């Protein structure tokens, strides 16, 4: 009787012989077959395209190849597309004197030994130094670009 029940279960038909139970592995196989989260085959995603017979072009706006240069084309395709591009310029900043090295502007760095007050003064000095170093790097980079290197 399993010859009848197993193919029926695989085809999605309820058990035709209720006194013969389906085996346990068959429930798992049917569940895998009907799983909604199963990955689809790539061949199922594509179908066969319908071929149109040659010479049955329904678009009337395509000009004949023999009259392309002689008959003026009307519509959106006849107008040339123009785009105006403006050159961006950098904003001119007022000239400020930027030294070549941070020591020229700020002098020697304070020595940090111990204590919270010394640490705060040491840290504030270095924060200002780092800002100045950033300006110096940016100035050098902009000079290289303007010089054309």
N, C-alpha and C positions, 0 to 999 in steps of 0.2 A: 504494500500500500504506500510505502514511502516513494515509490516510483511516481505516484500521482501527486502526493502532497508537496514534494520539494519543487518541482517545476511550477506548480500552482502558486506557491509562495513567492518564487522568483518573478512571476508575472504579475504579482500584486493581487491575486485572487485569494479570497479567504479559504480556509482549509476545507476541501471538499469531503474529507473523511474525518469527522471530528473525533472519533474514538482513537485515531492514531495521532499522537502529538508530534509537532515539529521538533527536530533536534535543536539543541541550544545554539550550535554554530550557525544554524540557518537564520535565527533571529538576528544575530550580529551581522550576517551577510546582507539581509534585507534592510537593516538599519543603515548600513554603509552605502547601499545602493540608493536609498531615498534621502540621503543626508543633504540638507539645504546649504550647508556650508562647504560642500565639496568643491574643489577647484575645477573650473570648466576647462575643457580641451580648447586649444587655440583654433582647431579646425571648426569647432562649433560656432566661433565668433564671426567667421567669414562665410558668405554665401556666394553663389554663382551669379554673376552680373548678366543682365539681359542685354543681348547685342541688338543694336539698331541696324536696320539695313542701310546700305550706303545710298547717298543721294536723297535722303528724306530729312533734310535739315529744316526744322520748323522755325528757326530764328530768322526773322526777316531783316534784322538790323545788320547782318553780316554782309558787307558789300562783295560783289563779284570780283574775282581776282583781275579780270580784264579791265574793270572800270575803276580800280583803286586810285589811280593818279588823275583821272579826268573829272570824276563826279565829286563835288564837295560833300564831306561827311558832316552831318548835323548832330547836335546833342552834346553830351558831356565829354565825349571823346575828342571832339574837335577843338576844344579850348586848351591852350597850353597851360601847364601848371607852373606857376611862378612862386618862388620862395625867396623872401628877403632875409638875409643873414647879416647881423651886425656884429662887429668885432667887439668882444668884451675887453674893457680896459680895467686895470687895477685902480682902486681908489687911491688917490694921492694923499699920503699922510704928511703931516709937517715933519720936516727933517729934524731928527733928534740925534745927538751925538751918541754913538754906541761904541764903547771902547773895544779894543781887540782882545783884551783879557780881563777877567773879573777882578784881578788884583789891582789893576790900574784904577778902577772905580772904587772898590771897597776896602782895599788894604788886606792885611793878613787876617786869617781866620782866628777867632778866639780859641784858646785851649780849654778843653773840657776836662775838668778833674773830677769833682764830686759835688753833689748838691743839686736840688731842684731848680734853684734860681739860676745857677750857671748853665744848667741844661736848657732852660727856656731861652736864655740869651744866645746860647750856641745854636739852638734849633732855629730861632728867628733869623739869625745871621745867615745860616745855610739856606733857608727858604728864599731869602732875598737873592742870595748868590745863584741858586738854581733858576730863578726867574730871569736874572741877568744872562746866565749862560744860554737859556732858551732863546732870548732875544738875539744874542750874538750868533747862534746857529742859524736862526731864521734870516738874519741879515746877510750872512755869508751865502746861504742858499739863494736868496733873491738876487744877490750880486752876480752869482754864477749864471743864473737864468738870464738876467739882463745883459750880461756880457756875451751870451751866446755860446757858452762852453758846453 
